Amino acid sequence: MLFSMLRSVSICLLLIVFSQARALANEAYDVKGQIQALAIDSIILDIATNGDTVLAVGERGHVFVFDEQASPQWLQVPSPTSAHLTKVFLITPQRGWAVGHDATIIRTQDGGKTWQLQMESREIEKPLLDIHFFDEENGIAVGAYGLFYRTNDAGEHWQSEYHQELLFEEDVDYLAELKLEDEAFYLSERSSLLPHFNRVISTTNDQLVMVGELGLVAVSNDQGRQWQKLDFIYEGSMFNAVYVKDSLFVMGLRGHVFKTDASLTNWSEILLPVTSTINGVMVKKDGNLRLVGNAGVVIDVTLAGKTQLVEQRQGENLVSIVQDPQGHIWIAGTKGLFKQQ
């Protein structure tokens, strides 16, 4: 019962940012993302940077490229999809991928100027929430209800994986019994019992950490082929993570932020001045963290755990934060992009 209640809360929070334009996206599903005059002020769900390239993605398949010399500085480019895009990743300044609803994956090979559709399936009806590449050929994409794909050819082909080792113990027993009784129902249930995989990051020596629903924190030492769940001190959902100076920080539901050392065993909580859900994080030039979250909060956190509320913007949820090559901080959310002064 507790798991069911927590999952319901997590699902509601997962959908808060995404749901506002879902009906409109369904109407326009069969068309490509459209160039729109006010798109930059619509829901933007992620920003990424590598070298001089800065990209942003959001609802209706919108993709934007940053140009310091242009006016406006954020230019919308054609997109091969109208599905909401939730995450963008650059392995080099030229090559990158974005993922989103309906298991959508698109790729750029020219710094975001043009994009190609690699995968999209309305039948899956699950969003991909993150994508990570180890090099220009090998990568993984993860999402809601344990959605997990792998490629070894730069995304030309994606293979689905099911990570049973990340099931809750009671669900393992339940599925084992169900498989003996009803194979068809077993397959249906199996596809919805894994937690949401919200974020995957690399730490050191090719180690991966993935965070997600219901207190999921897991580690992999083989590029995500096998995962080990860590003992974690909180059962709420985690939406982001960052590894800096031999410390792992994870953050998420209701302003909960936790820190552990390189052993990934000794957890301590960092108390924030607000209880807003934290969605995004960046490492500042001084090595400390800046967080963004719901209710428009922007919070600085030192590696020692000291916190300060920097800003609170009314009427919007903040989702992602990066620093561009010129040192400007950009924040994305439900009212588009803005540069923090």
C-alpha positions in Angstrom: 0.0 0.0 0.0 2.8 2.4 0.9 4.6 1.7 -2.4 1.3 2.3 -4.3 0.7 5.7 -2.6 4.3 6.8 -3.1 4.2 5.8 -6.8 1.0 7.8 -7.3 2.6 10.9 -5.8 5.7 10.3 -8.0 3.7 9.9 -11.2 1.7 13.1 -10.5 4.9 15.0 -10.0 6.4 13.5 -13.1 3.5 14.7 -15.1 3.2 18.2 -13.7 5.7 19.7 -16.2 4.9 17.4 -19.1 1.1 17.4 -19.1 0.2 21.0 -19.9 0.6 20.5 -23.7 0.0 16.8 -24.0 -3.4 17.0 -25.7 -2.1 19.5 -28.2 0.9 17.3 -28.9 -1.3 14.3 -29.6 -3.3 16.4 -32.2 -0.1 17.3 -34.0 1.7 13.9 -33.5 1.9 13.2 -37.2 3.7 16.4 -38.1 7.2 17.6 -37.4 8.0 20.1 -34.7 6.9 23.5 -36.1 8.8 26.7 -36.0 6.8 29.1 -33.8 7.4 32.7 -33.0 6.8 32.4 -29.3 8.3 28.9 -28.9 11.2 30.2 -26.7 8.6 31.2 -24.1 6.9 27.8 -24.0 7.9 24.8 -21.8 11.6 24.1 -22.0 12.6 20.9 -20.3 16.4 20.7 -20.7 19.6 22.6 -21.7 22.9 21.0 -22.6 26.4 22.4 -23.5 29.6 21.0 -24.9 32.4 23.4 -26.0 30.8 26.3 -27.8 27.5 24.4 -28.5 24.5 25.1 -26.3 21.1 23.4 -27.0 17.7 23.5 -25.4 14.7 21.2 -26.0 11.1 21.2 -24.9 7.4 20.7 -25.6 6.1 19.8 -29.1 9.5 18.7 -30.3 11.0 22.2 -30.0 14.8 22.5 -30.4 16.8 25.6 -29.9 20.4 26.5 -30.7 22.2 29.3 -28.8 24.2 31.9 -30.8 25.9 34.6 -28.7 26.2 36.9 -31.8 22.6 36.4 -33.0 19.5 38.4 -32.2 17.6 36.7 -30.7 20.3 34.5 -29.2 18.2 31.4 -29.1 17.2 30.2 -32.5 14.6 27.5 -33.1 15.6 24.9 -35.6 13.5 22.4 -37.5 12.7 19.2 -35.6 11.7 15.8 -36.9 9.2 15.2 -34.1 6.3 16.9 -32.3 6.7 14.7 -29.2 7.7 16.6 -26.0 11.5 16.4 -25.7 12.7 15.9 -22.1 16.5 15.6 -22.3 19.4 16.6 -24.6 22.9 15.2 -24.5 26.1 16.3 -26.4 29.0 13.8 -26.6 31.0 16.4 -28.7 30.2 19.9 -29.8 28.8 18.5 -33.0 27.2 15.2 -32.1 24.3 14.8 -29.7 20.9 13.2 -29.0 17.6 14.2 -27.5 14.9 12.0 -26.1 11.3 12.4 -25.1 7.7 11.2 -25.0 6.6 8.1 -27.0 10.1 6.7 -26.7 11.4 9.3 -29.1 15.1 9.7 -29.9 16.5 12.2 -32.3 20.2 12.9 -33.3 22.3 15.8 -34.5 25.7 15.6 -36.2 26.2 19.3 -36.8 25.8 21.0 -33.4 22.0 21.0 -33.4 21.4 22.8 -36.7 19.7 19.7 -38.2 18.2 16.6 -36.6 17.2 13.1 -37.7 14.6 10.9 -36.1 16.0 7.6 -34.9 13.1 6.1 -32.9 9.5 7.0 -32.0 6.6 4.8 -31.0 3.3 6.2 -30.0 2.2 2.7 -28.9 4.8 2.6 -26.1 3.2 5.7 -24.5 6.1 6.1 -22.1 8.5 9.0 -22.0 12.3 8.6 -22.2 13.7 10.9 -19.5 17.5 10.8 -19.9 20.2 9.7 -22.4 23.9 9.1 -21.8 26.6 8.2 -24.3 30.0 6.7 -23.3 31.6 7.6 -26.7 30.3 8.5 -30.1 28.9 5.0 -30.8 27.8 3.5 -27.4 25.0 4.9 -25.3 21.8 4.2 -23.3 18.4 5.9 -22.9 16.2 5.5 -19.9 12.7 6.5 -18.8 9.4 5.9 -17.1 8.5 2.4 -15.8 12.0 1.1 -16.3 12.2 2.0 -20.0 15.8 1.2 -21.1 17.4 1.1 -24.5 21.0 0.6 -25.7 22.9 1.4 -28.9 26.3 0.4 -30.1 26.1 2.2 -33.5 25.4 5.8 -32.6 21.7 5.2 -32.4 21.1 3.7 -35.8 19.6 0.7 -33.9 18.3 0.7 -30.3 17.8 -2.6 -28.3 15.4 -2.7 -25.4 16.6 -4.1 -22.0 14.7 -5.2 -18.9 16.6 -4.8 -15.7 14.8 -7.1 -13.3 17.6 -6.5 -10.7 16.0 -3.1 -10.0 12.5 -4.5 -9.2 11.3 -4.3 -5.6 11.7 -7.6 -3.8 7.9 -8.1 -3.4 7.5 -7.5 -7.1 10.0 -10.2 -8.0 8.0 -12.7 -6.0 4.7 -11.5 -7.5 6.0 -11.8 -11.1 7.4 -15.2 -10.5 4.0 -16.5 -9.3 2.2 -14.6 -12.1 4.4 -16.1 -14.8 3.3 -19.6 -13.8 -0.4 -18.6 -13.8 -0.9 -16.3 -16.8 1.9 -15.6 -19.3 0.1 -12.8 -21.1 -0.8 -11.0 -17.9 2.7 -11.5 -16.7 4.2 -9.7 -19.7 1.7 -6.9 -19.2 2.5 -6.4 -15.5 6.2 -6.8 -16.1 6.3 -3.7 -18.3 4.9 -1.5 -15.6 6.4 -2.6 -12.3 9.9 -1.2 -12.6 10.4 2.3 -11.1 10.8 5.4 -13.3 14.5 5.9 -14.2 14.8 9.6 -14.0 18.5 10.4 -14.4 21.8 8.5 -15.2 25.2 10.1 -14.7 28.8 9.0 -14.8 31.0 9.3 -11.8 34.6 8.0 -12.1 36.2 5.1 -13.9 33.1 4.6 -16.2 30.9 4.0 -13.1 27.3 5.0 -13.6 24.8 6.1 -11.0 21.0 6.1 -11.8 18.3 7.7 -9.7 14.6 7.4 -9.9 11.2 6.7 -8.4 10.7 5.5 -4.8 14.2 6.2 -3.6 16.0 4.4 -6.4 19.7 4.9 -6.4 21.6 2.3 -8.3 25.2 1.9 -9.5 26.7 0.1 -12.5 30.3 -0.7 -13.4 29.7 -2.2 -16.8 28.0 0.6 -18.8 24.6 -0.2 -17.3 24.3 -3.9 -18.3 23.9 -4.8 -14.6 22.8 -2.6 -11.7 23.1 -2.8 -8.0 20.6 -0.9 -5.8 22.2 1.0 -3.0 20.9 1.2 0.5 19.3 4.6 0.6 17.8 6.6 3.4 14.7 8.0 1.7 11.7 6.4 -0.2 10.8 9.5 -2.2 11.7 10.0 -5.9 15.0 11.4 -6.9 15.1 13.5 -10.1 18.7 14.4 -10.5 22.3 13.7 -9.4 25.7 15.2 -9.7 29.2 13.9 -8.9 31.8 16.4 -7.8 35.1 16.2 -5.9 34.5 12.6 -4.8 31.0 13.3 -3.5 27.7 12.2 -5.0 24.7 14.5 -4.5 21.2 13.3 -5.3 18.1 15.4 -5.2 14.4 15.4 -5.8 11.0 15.2 -4.2 10.0 17.9 -1.7 13.4 19.5 -1.5 15.2 16.5 -0.4 19.0 16.5 -1.1 21.4 13.9 0.0 25.2 13.6 -0.1 27.6 10.6 0.1 31.3 10.1 -0.4 33.0 8.0 -3.0 32.1 4.8 -1.1 28.4 5.5 -1.9 27.4 4.1 1.5 27.5 7.0 4.0 24.5 9.2 3.3 23.7 12.5 5.0 20.8 14.9 4.2 21.3 18.5 3.3 18.5 20.7 4.6 17.2 23.3 2.1 15.4 26.5 3.0 12.4 25.4 1.0 10.5 22.1 0.4 10.0 22.5 -3.4 10.9 19.5 -5.6 14.4 19.9 -7.1 14.7 19.2 -10.8 18.0 20.6 -12.0 21.6 21.1 -10.9 24.9 22.5 -12.2 28.4 22.8 -10.8 29.4 26.4 -10.7 32.9 27.7 -11.5 33.8 27.7 -7.8 33.0 24.0 -7.5 29.8 24.5 -5.5 26.2 23.6 -6.7 23.3 25.6 -7.9 19.9 23.9 -7.9 16.6 24.8 -9.5 13.1 23.4 -8.8 9.4 23.8 -8.6 7.9 27.1 -7.4 10.7 28.9 -9.2 13.4 28.2 -6.6 17.1 28.8 -7.3 19.3 27.6 -4.4 23.1 27.5 -3.9 24.6 24.6 -2.0 28.2 24.4 -1.0 30.1 21.1 -1.0 30.1 21.4 2.8 26.3 21.5 2.8 25.6 25.2 3.4 22.5 26.5 1.5 21.2 29.8 0.3 18.0 30.7 -1.5 19.2 32.8 -4.4 15.9 33.6 -6.2 12.3 32.5 -6.3 10.3 33.1 -9.5 6.5 33.1 -8.9 4.2 31.0 -11.1 6.7 28.7 -12.8 8.6 25.4 -12.3 12.3 25.4 -13.1 13.7 22.3 -14.7 17.3 22.7 -16.0 20.3 24.9 -15.5 23.6 25.3 -17.4 26.4 27.8 -17.8 27.2 28.8 -21.4 30.8 29.3 -22.7 30.7 33.0 -21.9 29.9 32.2 -18.3 26.2 33.2 -18.4 23.8 31.0 -16.4 20.7 29.9 -18.3 17.7 28.3 -16.7 14.8 26.5 -18.4 11.3 25.8 -17.1 7.6 26.1 -17.7 7.9 29.7 -19.0 10.8 29.1 -21.3 14.4 30.2 -21.0 15.9 33.1 -19.1 19.4 34.3 -18.3 20.1 34.7 -14.6 21.6 38.0 -13.8 
